[in-house]
Amino acid sequence: MSIIQNFPLFNIVMSMMSGVISSLLPRRQAKCVSLALIGAAGIMNACVLWYVSVHGQYTYMMGHFPAPWGNEIRVGVLEAVLAVFFCAIMFLSLLGGERYLDTDVEETKANLYYTMLDLMLTSLLALIYTNDMFTAYVFVEINTIAAGALIMSRNNGHTLVAATKYMIMSLVGSGLLLLGLSILYDVTGHLLMVNMHEQIVSYAQTGEYAIPLTVAMALMSVGLAIKSALFPFHTWLPDAYAYATPTSAAILSSLVSKGYIFLLFKIFYRVFGFDFVLDHKVTNLLFAFGVAGMLMGSVVAIYQHDVRRLIAFSSIAQIGYIYMGIGLAVPMGTVAAVFHIMSHAASKSMLFIAAKGLSEVSGDSKDFAHLRGSGLRNKLAGVAFSVGAFSMVGIPLFAGFTSKVYFAEAALTAAGGKLVVAMAALAVSTILNAIYFIRALITIYTPKECADFDAASYRIPVTMAVALVCFIVLNLFLGTWSGSIERAIATGLGTF
């Protein structure tokens, strides 16, 4: 076995051990350990991506014990692509907001913050690579705990309330997921996804256990929809994103929900089989709620006066896009949904980091009334916010435009009335996106002086500048070189 084939497991174990080490270190050393960990994980996953591109997918049995005694990791092109991308987004999010962690997080809790970041990376990589449903559930819970800690790390009234809302809703989702998993285990007698699928296919042919399997699929779908903030289960999201530290908001908005959505992909394709999902009309419900989220999230965003809440409500709309793509029930729809996971992550994390840069030169206010001229006072943050806004609206050359093209292409091959509904939803949501983002851009570029801003002494933090430049380049890369990424996604899904 090649050493590279061990890298996915090494990453997960290394991240967990780094969490333990970070908990014992002072703030600065813990930060260095976390940055080094994320960078090393990204490099190792890039090696894994190269390996599976050349040699094809493989299954890694931990301890070389087969099922039902052993646990498995399954590594393919799609898993490796997302692992590399998630590491890159987390690294840039931490780099862009690290200066503000010194003031937002108490000294005594700083090492705990970096411990939670390490555990967050652990859970995301485990959700991407695992082939075992119980392992997936365990890391869903680790992800939930880490996310709750990242939200309330700022330790004020807003974040405590936001974290409480998040934990209540998220634990409801986790409970539904566990109930569905328990039913599946009782019916199939297996926890590995491939073994579950073989048993479910056998039952589908004979008609046995039709009701328990339907209930299990419904419970797991609703549970993960709640955890990923699909409309109307989104009520925890605005406060959680708006009041967290810039790094926490960037990571939560771009990665946490996407890990749950990717697990749902696995359940649909690798556990039940997509034909089984189609037969039970689950995709129709996801399509309906996805379209509703696209529209309602954008409508509510129009009325926001706080730039962070505007970005947060925009996330509800973007999650709706992903579920609409799944609900189209065609291969291109899933490809578009996975690409939008990447597009949204690259854009939304950049928007949160840039918004902090804009508020910093506006008396630390997030209200649009005080952000006038902020794009002129902090030019790089203004450019980055503009790029993120253009991407969300769907301006050509940016990542969001490519996503919408893929969704439209998928809609053209969809059956029934989904074509008309999807095209109309794309058009209306694009107009709504343009309304609130163009208003935001006009505001930040309307000349106005800020009495609390000293232009002579202000210098944008180097780490923020580097992160924003990298985010801009990444967004343009996704928008202009999407063909190779789309082919990698399609190849990965073909062997999923």
N, C-alpha and C positions, 0 to 999 in steps of 0.2 A: 504493500500500500504506500502511495506517495505521501510525503509529509504534508503536502498541501491539502490532502483530503482530511487531515485532522484539524485544519484551521477553524472550521465552524465551531467545533466543540471547544477548541482552545480559546476562541473568542468569548464564548459564554462563561467558561470557567474563569478565564482571566478577568472578565468584567466583575464577576461576583467577588473574586479575591481582592480586586482593586477597591471595591466598596468597603471591604473590611479594613484595608490599609488606610483609605482616606478618612475613616472614622477616627483614626488614631493620630492624624497629622494636623498641624496648624493650617490656617487658611491658605497661605501661599503654596505650601507644599502639596496640599490636597488638590488645589486647582491645577498645578503642574502635572500631578499624577492623572487627573481626569483628562486633561488635554492630550497627554501622551498616550493614554489608553485608547481614546477615541481615534487618534491618528493611527496608532498601530493596528487597531481593528479595521479601519478603512483600508490600509495597505494589505492586510492579510485577506480581507474579503475581495479585494481587487485581484489578488493571486488566485483565489477560488474561482472568480469569474473567468479569468483566463483559462483555468484548468477545465471547467465544464464546457467552455466554448470549443475547446480542442477535443476533449475526450468524452464529452457527454455527461449526463446526470449520473449520480450514484447515491447509494444508501449507505449510511455509516451506522453500524450496530455498536452501541456503547458496550465496552467489555467483550465484544464479539459474541454476545448472547442473543440468540434469535428470540422472536416472539413465542410465547407470551411472557417470557422471563425478562427479556431485554427491552431497551428503549432505543428508538431510532431517530436519526437525523436524515432528512432527505434533501439533497442539494442539486438544484438545477439552475439553468440560466436565469430564470425569473427571480428565484430566491437570491442569487448572488448579485444581480443588478440592484434589487431593492436594499440589500444589506450594505452595499457600497454607498448607495445614495443616502440612506438613513444616517450612516456614519458621517458623511460629508455635511449634511444639514445640521446634525447635532454639534459637530466641531465648529462650524461657522456661527451657529447660534450662541454657543458658549463663548467663543472668541469675541463676537460683537457686543455682548452684554456683560463681559466679565468685570469691566471697571465699575459698573453700577452695583454689582453684587457686594462690593466692599461697604457700600452705604445702605443697601436695601436689606441685607441679611446680617443679623447680629453676629458679633465675633465668636460668641460661644456656640453658635449654630452653623457656622460656615462649613466646618468639616462634614457635618450631617447633610448639608445641602449637596456637597459633591458626592457623598455616599449615595444619596438618592439619584443623582445623575448617573452614576455607575450602574445602579440597579435598573434604572430606566433603559440604559443601553442593553443590559443583560436580557431584560424581558422582551425588548423589541427583536433582538437577534434570535432569541429562543422561539418567539412566535413565527418568525420568518422560516426558520429551519426545521422545527420539530415535526415529526411524523406521528406523534402520540397525542391523543386528545387530552388525557389527564395532565400530561406535562404542559400542554397549552393552557389548560385551566389554571394550573399553579402559577404560571408566569403572567397570566391575565391578572391574577390577584396581586402579584408583585408589582406589576405595572400600575395597578390602581393605587396601591399604597404609596409608591414613589411619586405618582402624579399629584396625589393629595398633599404630600409633603412639599412638593415644588410650588404648589399654589399658595400654601399658607406660610411659606418661608419668609415672606415680608412682614408677617406678624402685626397686622393691624385689623381693625374691625371688618373692613371690606373683605380681606383675604380669608379671614376665619369663617365668615358667612359663606363666601364662595366655595371654600373647601368643604364645608358642611353639606351644601347643596350637591356638590360633585360626589362626595362619598355616598350620600343617600341614594342618588340616582344610579351611580355606578354599581353600588352593591346590589340594588334591585336587578340590574342587568346581569351581574355575576351570578346571582341566585337563579335566574331563569336559565342561564347557560348551564349551570351545574345540574339543574333538574333535567334539562334536555339530555345532557351527557349521561346522567344516571339511567335514564330510560334506554338510551342507545346501548349502554353497557349491559343492562339487564336483558335486552332483546338479542344482541349480537354475541355477547360474551367476549368481546375484544375491546382494546383501547387503541391499538394501532390503526391509523386511518385506512390503510390498504385492506387490512383484514375486515374492518367494519364494512367497507364498500363491497367486498365480495359477498358478505353475508346479506347485506341489504339488497343486492342484485338478485340473490337467490330468493329472498322473500318476495321481492317485486314480481318475480315470475310465477310464484305460487299464490300470491295474494295474502300471505300470512302477515300478521302484525301490521296491517295497513294503518290502523288508527294510532297505535303507539308511535310508529315511525313518523306519521304526520304531526302528531303532537310534539315529538322531540324536535323536529325540524322547525316548527313554529316557535317553540320556546327559545331555541338557540338563535334564530333569526331576530326575534324581538329583543332578546338580551343583548346581542351585539349591536343592534340598531340603537338601543338606549345608550350604550357605552360610547358609541361613535357619534352621538348627537344628531341622529337623523330626525328631521321634523316629523311629529310634534314632540319628540323626546329631547329637545334641545335646551330646555329652560336653565340647565346648570351652566351652559357654555359661556354666555356673555360675561358674567361676573368672573368666572374662572380665568378667562383669557385677559380681561380688561384690567384686573387689579394685581395680577402676578408680576414678578420682576420681568424685565425685557427678555432675558434668556429663557425663563420658564414659559412665558407666553409664546415665544417663538417655537420652542420644542413641543409644547402642548398642542398648539394649533397645527403644526406641520407633521408631527410624527405619531402622537399617542393614538388619536382616532384612526389613523391609517393602519396601525398595527392590528386593531380590532377588525377593520374592514378586510385586511389580507387574510386574517383567520377565517372570516366568513367565506371568502373565496375558497379556501381549503375545504371547508365543510361542504360547500355546494359541489365542488368539482371532485374532491378526493374522497369524501366520506359518502355522501348520498349519490353523487353522480348527477350531472346537470340535467339529464333526461328525467330523472325522478323529480327534480326541482320544478322543471317545466310542467310535468304532469299534474303537480299540485298547485299550480298557478301562483307560486310565491313571488315569481318575478313580476307579475302584474301589480301586486301590492307594493313591492319595492319601487316600481316605476311610478306609481301614483304618488307615494309619499316623497319620492325623490323630486318629482316635478313641483309638488307643493312646497318643498323646502327651497328649491331654486327661486321661487317667486316670493314666498313669504319672508325668507331671510333678507332678500334684497329690498323688499318694501319697508321692513322695519329699519334697515340700515339707513335709509334715506332720512329718517327723522332723528338720527343720532347727532348730538353736539360734541361728543367726546370722541376723539380720533381712535382711541383704543376700542371703544364699543362698536364703532363703525366697522373696524377691521374684524372684530369678533362676530358680529352679525353677518358679515360677508362670508365668514367661514361656514355658517349654516347653509347658505346658498350653495357654496362650493361642494360641500358634502352631498347636497342634493344632486349635483351633477353626477357624482360618482355612482350614487344609487340609481339614478336614471339610466346610466350606461349599463349597469348590471340588469336592470329591469327590461332593457330592450331585448334581452334574451337572444342575442346573436354574437358570434365570436368577436366581431369588430367592436361591439359595445363593451365587452370586457377589456379588450385592448385599450380602448379609449378611457375606461375607468381607471385602469392601472397607470396609464400615462398621466391622467389628471391627478392622481395621487402624487406623482413626482412634480408636476407643474405647480400644483397648489402649494406643496411643501416649499418649493424654491421661492415662490412669490410671497407667501404669507409670512414666513419667518423673516424675510427681508423687510416687509412692511412694518412688522413690530419693532425690529431693531432701528429702522429709519425713523419711525414715529418717536422713539425715545430721543434720537438725535435732534428732531425738530422741536420737541417739547423742552429739551435742555436749553435751547437758545430762546425760549419764550417764557422765561420765569418758571420753568418746570411745570407749566400748565398743559393740559391735554385738550382743553376746550378750544373749539375752532375760533372763538372770538379773540383768543390770545395767540393763535398760531399764525396770524397774518404776517406775511413776510419771512416766515421761518425758513422757507426754502431758499431765500436769498442770504440769510444769515448763516445757514449751514448748507452749503451748496451740494456737498456729496450726499447728505441725507435726503435733500430735496430731489436729486437725480434718482437715487435708489427708490424713494417713495413713488416717483413718477413711473419708473420701470415696473414696479410692482402693480401700480394702478393700471397701467396700460396692459399688462398681462391679464389681470382680472377682467378687464373690459373685453379683451380679445382683439387688441390691435396687432396687425401683422408684424412678424419678426420676433414676437415675444411668445413665451411658452403657452400662455392661456389661449392665444389664437389657434395654435396647433391643436390643443385639446378640443376646442369647439369644432374645428374642422373634422377631427376624428369622430366626435359625437354625431355630427351631421352625416358623415359617411355611414356610420352605423345605423342611424335612423332610416336611411334610404333602403337598407336591406331588412328592416324590421317588418314584422307581419301585422296585419290588422290596422287599427287606427292609430297605432303608436307613432307612425311616421309623421302625421299631421300634428299630433300633440307635442312630440319631441321638437319638431322644427319651430312650432309656435313658442314653446317654452324657451328654446334657445334664443329666439329673436327678442322676446319680451324681457327675459332676464338680462340679456346684453344691454338693452336700453336702460333698464333699471340700474345695472352696474355702472353704466356711463354717467347716470344722473348723480349718484353720490360720490363717485371717485373724481369726476370732473369738478364738482363743487369743492371737494377737498383740495384739488390741485390749484384751482383758482384762488382759494383761500391762502395757501402757503406761498403763492407767488404774487399776491397783492402787496405792494410795498407798504411797510409800516414799521416804524421803529419800536423797539422794546426797551423800556426804561431800565429793566433789570439785566440787560445784556451788554457786556463790555466786549466789543468787537476786537479791540486791540489785544486783549489778553486771552481770548478764546482760541483754543486749538482742539479740533476734533480728535478724540482718542485714536491712537494709531491702530489699536486692535479693532475698533469699530470701523475705521476706514478700510482696513484690509478685508474684513468680513463683508462689508457692503460692496466693495469692488468685486470680490469673488462671487457674491450673490448675483450681481448684475451680469457677470460673464456667464454664470451657470444658467440664468434665465434666457439669455440670448442663445446659448448653446442648445438648450431644449427647444427653442423656437425655430432655429435655423438648421440644426443637424438632427432633427427628430426622426429621420428615416431609419437610421441605424438603431436607435432606441426602440422604435416601433417594431422593427424586425426582431430584435432581441426579446421583446415582450411577447410577440406572437409566437416565437419559437418556444419560449418558456411555457406559455399556456398550452401549446400543442402537446407537450409532454407532462403536463401538470397532473 
